[in-house]
Amino acid sequence: MNVDIAKTIAALPGTAVLIGLLIATALLVILVNWRLLIVALGAQYILVGLMLTRVVPIELAAVKALVGVMICPVLYITARRANWGRPEEAEETEEEVPERPQRRWWHIFGAGWPVRVIVSVLGLAISIGLASRSPLPLVADQALSRDLTTGAFSVILLGLINAALAENPMKVGLGLLSLLAGFELFFTAVEPTLTIVGLLGLTNLFLALAIAYLTTAWASRRTEVSA
């Protein structure tokens, strides 16, 4: 039964999976709400795994998606404990005052969201243009190579943009994880072996632990300064 479900999921249209991957990656740049960011990161890992099912065995693609699903709870707990870098007094004050609609939108997108939207759209346009003009010869099927190239270029470029624009270590780390996910999408298609997938998975886990440590230290320093 599980095999049938996996095959059904793997049979999803490649264009739909690619569009979903581009949207999830762009949301990692645009959003600032840490809950939504963790959801977008998990969706990105799952969609990368779905993209890989078209070029590698389902088991290898499932390992990639599983590693991403394991990382998300670690980052969620870290962001929850660090209160996303805000002092605890600020959180208590916000809980006492009912949130207005404008305030909710502010918590989701934050300041400067129009710039992030424009930069994300431009990054996607550049990636799609480069992939359409000169797709990397990853597989024999040219259309599949174009989709993989588009996904890898977009995830890598938007990951770099996210890391460059952010100040919070958690959001910078999300950009680095996206950068690594884009590299995995490219390299796993070239070298589809369990050893490579395992080493890249360990790299993701160690990077997530480093992000958790740096985020906690950064939040503690901000709390001491505001005290």
Long-range contacts (C-beta under 8 A, 24 or more apart in sequence): 6-58, 6-62, 7-58, 9-50, 9-53, 10-50, 10-53, 10-54, 10-58, 10-61, 12-50, 14-51, 14-54, 14-144, 14-147, 15-147, 17-47, 17-50, 17-51, 18-51, 18-147, 18-150, 18-151, 20-47, 21-47, 21-48, 21-51, 21-151, 21-154, 21-155, 22-124, 22-150, 22-151, 22-154, 25-154, 25-155, 25-158, 25-159, 25-178, 26-120, 26-121, 26-123, 26-124, 26-158, 28-158, 28-159, 28-162, 28-174, 28-175, 28-178, 29-116, 29-119, 29-120, 29-123, 29-158, 29-161, 29-162, 29-165, 29-175, 30-109, 30-113, 30-116, 30-117, 30-120, 31-108, 31-109, 31-110, 32-107, 32-108, 32-109, 32-110, 32-113, 32-171, 33-107, 33-108, 34-76, 34-79, 34-80, 34-84, 34-170, 35-76, 36-108, 37-170, 37-171, 37-174, 38-72, 38-75, 38-76, 38-79, 41-68, 41-71, 41-72, 41-75, 41-174, 41-177, 41-178, 42-68, 42-69, 42-72, 44-68, 44-155, 44-178, 44-181, 45-69, 45-71, 45-72, 45-181, 48-151, 48-155, 48-181, 48-184, 48-185, 51-147, 51-148, 51-151, 51-185, 52-185, 52-188, 52-189, 54-144, 54-147, 54-148, 55-138, 55-139, 55-144, 55-148, 55-188, 55-189, 55-192, 56-188, 56-189, 56-192, 57-192, 60-188, 60-192, 60-194, 60-197, 63-194, 63-197, 63-198, 63-201, 64-184, 64-188, 64-197, 64-200, 64-201, 67-201, 67-204, 67-205, 68-181, 68-204, 70-205, 71-177, 71-204, 71-205, 71-208, 74-208, 74-209, 74-212, 75-170, 75-173, 75-174, 75-208, 75-211, 75-212, 77-212, 78-170, 78-211, 78-212, 78-215, 78-216, 79-170, 79-215, 81-216, 82-170, 82-215, 82-216, 82-218, 82-219, 82-220, 83-219, 84-168, 84-170, 84-219, 85-168, 85-170, 85-215, 85-218, 85-219, 85-222, 86-219, 86-222, 87-222, 87-223, 87-226, 87-227, 88-223, 89-226, 116-165, 119-161, 119-165, 120-158, 120-161, 123-154, 123-157, 123-158, 123-161, 124-154, 124-158, 126-157, 127-153, 127-154, 127-157, 127-158, 128-153, 128-154, 136-186, 138-186, 138-189, 138-190, 139-189, 148-185, 148-186, 148-189, 149-186, 151-182, 151-185, 152-182, 152-183, 152-185, 152-186, 153-182, 154-182, 155-179, 155-181, 155-182, 155-185, 156-182, 156-183, 157-182, 168-215, 168-218, 169-211, 169-214, 169-215, 169-218, 170-211, 170-215, 173-207, 173-208, 173-210, 173-211, 173-214, 173-215, 174-211, 176-207, 176-211, 177-204, 177-207, 177-208, 177-211, 180-204, 180-207
